[in-house]
Amino acid sequence: MNVTFDFGRKNFVVVGASSGIGRQVALELSQSGANVLAVGRNLERLDALRKSSPVSLIKHPPRIFVEQLDVTTATPDEWSSVMENFTRCVGKIHGGVYTAGIWGLTPLNAFDTELARKIFETSFWGAVNFVQATSRKRFADEGASFVVMSSVAGDYAGKSLFAYSAAKAAIQSAVKSFASELVRNKHRINSVAPALVQTEMMQNEMYSAIRFDKISSSQLLGLISPFDVAGMILFLLSERAARITGQNFFVDGGYVVGSFA
Ligand SMILES: NC(=O)c1ccc[n+]([C@@H]2O[C@H](COP(=O)([O-])OP(=O)(O)OC[C@H]3O[C@@H](n4cnc5c(N)ncnc54)[C@H](OP(=O)(O)O)[C@@H]3O)[C@@H](O)[C@H]2O)c1
């Protein structure tokens, strides 16, 4: 049995939509009838995503809009202008997904300070700025749902991964705090924490340094696809998750239990 969602006449922002999990979420939202604002740095890839919008014969087919933004340098004014452009065209948003993230090893005795800072800025501060900008009353309809990306590394930090793991743990805590603030506008927010997902991030050469084979073999259900993670994210954005907020959801392919098997 397949599970489908109807996001017809809804509007969503997806940050990190040029690749991997974010791209899959943007595509599925669009295929489910939503207007999507796809944000990232790589304009060529975002344009390719825009062109893959489903062909439709209905009068006002859903559209994918594209904005180029570097989340590590974006100012509050830049975030506002991105949101202004989108909401002027389609109306207020019904939710947003933040998947921007970079990965890298940061061994305590020899870490690259710039890399560690960028990892934190992308996964944590970028997500914080995203939630602040997109959840404002002028941009978000009452009852909007937000999802940000954590990782199993946030709970089970690996060797030489302090920056990535700390950023992913920090975002889980921030989500719990944000949930109790956003509820004043009936908004919800949750995080999703995958284990190894088959995306470009996994092709990072440093992955081999953490004995990728060993880690992936702990995933009892095998490697995870962006489609698997998008399923959880779409559920959290949907009305079926209307009573869920401030939580973190593992999509780990059995990694945690497999590590102790
Ligand atoms: N893959 C995994 O095994 C795994 C496991 C657990 C958690 N996660 C988390 O899941 C999320 C998505 O990962 P993924 O595997 O889909 O990675 P991915 O394929 O490498 O995609 C990462 C996305 O982040 C965007 N991004 C990176 N830096 C950015 C910046 N400074 N400004 C704007 N956008 C930026 C990239 O877009 P541009 O290059 O266009 O900027 C890209 O769209 C990340 O937060 C990651 O930490 C992944």
The ligand as a MOL file (V3000), in Angstrom:
LIG
                    3D

  0  0  0     0  0            999 V3000
M  V30 BEGIN CTAB
M  V30 COUNTS 48 52 0 0 0
M  V30 BEGIN ATOM
M  V30 1 N 23.0490 11.8600 3.9900 0
M  V30 2 C 23.1250 11.4030 5.2210 0
M  V30 3 O 23.6660 10.2980 5.4610 0
M  V30 4 C 22.5300 12.1880 6.3700 0
M  V30 5 C 22.4040 11.5650 7.6090 0
M  V30 6 C 21.8570 12.2550 8.6810 0
M  V30 7 C 21.4760 13.5780 8.5220 0
M  V30 8 N 21.6180 14.1750 7.3190 0 CHG=1
M  V30 9 C 21.2320 15.5780 7.2320 0
M  V30 10 O 20.2110 15.7390 6.2570 0
M  V30 11 C 20.3190 17.0160 5.6270 0
M  V30 12 C 20.3240 16.8340 4.1270 0
M  V30 13 O 21.4480 16.0620 3.7710 0
M  V30 14 P 21.6360 15.4010 2.3440 0
M  V30 15 O 22.1960 14.0600 2.5960 0
M  V30 16 O 20.4070 15.5730 1.5420 0 CHG=-1
M  V30 17 O 22.8280 16.2950 1.7890 0
M  V30 18 P 23.1700 16.8810 0.3490 0
M  V30 19 O 22.6490 16.0060 -0.7380 0
M  V30 20 O 24.6280 17.1790 0.3960 0
M  V30 21 O 22.3230 18.2380 0.3320 0
M  V30 22 C 22.6400 19.2850 1.1930 0
M  V30 23 C 21.8420 20.4990 0.8010 0
M  V30 24 O 22.2410 21.5670 1.6800 0
M  V30 25 C 22.4240 22.7470 0.8970 0
M  V30 26 N 23.3840 23.6280 1.5260 0
M  V30 27 C 24.5970 23.2950 2.0610 0
M  V30 28 N 25.2150 24.4040 2.5050 0
M  V30 29 C 24.3740 25.4440 2.2370 0
M  V30 30 C 24.4570 26.8370 2.4390 0
M  V30 31 N 25.5350 27.4080 3.0070 0
M  V30 32 N 23.4220 27.6190 2.0560 0
M  V30 33 C 22.3280 27.0640 1.4630 0
M  V30 34 N 22.1940 25.7570 1.2460 0
M  V30 35 C 23.2160 24.9460 1.6220 0
M  V30 36 C 22.9320 22.2140 -0.4410 0
M  V30 37 O 22.6020 23.1320 -1.4640 0
M  V30 38 P 23.6460 24.0350 -2.2880 0
M  V30 39 O 24.8770 23.2430 -2.4990 0
M  V30 40 O 22.8700 24.3840 -3.5170 0
M  V30 41 O 23.8600 25.2080 -1.4290 0
M  V30 42 C 22.1060 20.9530 -0.6230 0
M  V30 43 O 20.8800 21.2560 -1.2400 0
M  V30 44 C 21.5830 17.6510 6.1980 0
M  V30 45 O 21.2430 18.5380 7.2200 0
M  V30 46 C 22.3520 16.4760 6.7530 0
M  V30 47 O 23.2150 16.8450 7.8100 0
M  V30 48 C 22.1250 13.5280 6.2320 0
M  V30 END ATOM
M  V30 BEGIN BOND
M  V30 1 1 1 2
M  V30 2 2 2 3
M  V30 3 1 2 4
M  V30 4 1 4 5
M  V30 5 2 4 48
M  V30 6 2 5 6
M  V30 7 1 6 7
M  V30 8 2 7 8
M  V30 9 1 8 9
M  V30 10 1 8 48
M  V30 11 1 9 10
M  V30 12 1 9 46
M  V30 13 1 10 11
M  V30 14 1 11 12
M  V30 15 1 11 44
M  V30 16 1 12 13
M  V30 17 1 13 14
M  V30 18 2 14 15
M  V30 19 1 14 16
M  V30 20 1 14 17
M  V30 21 1 17 18
M  V30 22 2 18 19
M  V30 23 1 18 20
M  V30 24 1 18 21
M  V30 25 1 21 22
M  V30 26 1 22 23
M  V30 27 1 23 24
M  V30 28 1 23 42
M  V30 29 1 24 25
M  V30 30 1 25 26
M  V30 31 1 25 36
M  V30 32 1 26 27
M  V30 33 1 26 35
M  V30 34 2 27 28
M  V30 35 1 28 29
M  V30 36 1 29 30
M  V30 37 2 29 35
M  V30 38 1 30 31
M  V30 39 2 30 32
M  V30 40 1 32 33
M  V30 41 2 33 34
M  V30 42 1 34 35
M  V30 43 1 36 37
M  V30 44 1 36 42
M  V30 45 1 37 38
M  V30 46 2 38 39
M  V30 47 1 38 40
M  V30 48 1 38 41
M  V30 49 1 42 43
M  V30 50 1 44 45
M  V30 51 1 44 46
M  V30 52 1 46 47
M  V30 END BOND
M  V30 END CTAB
M  END
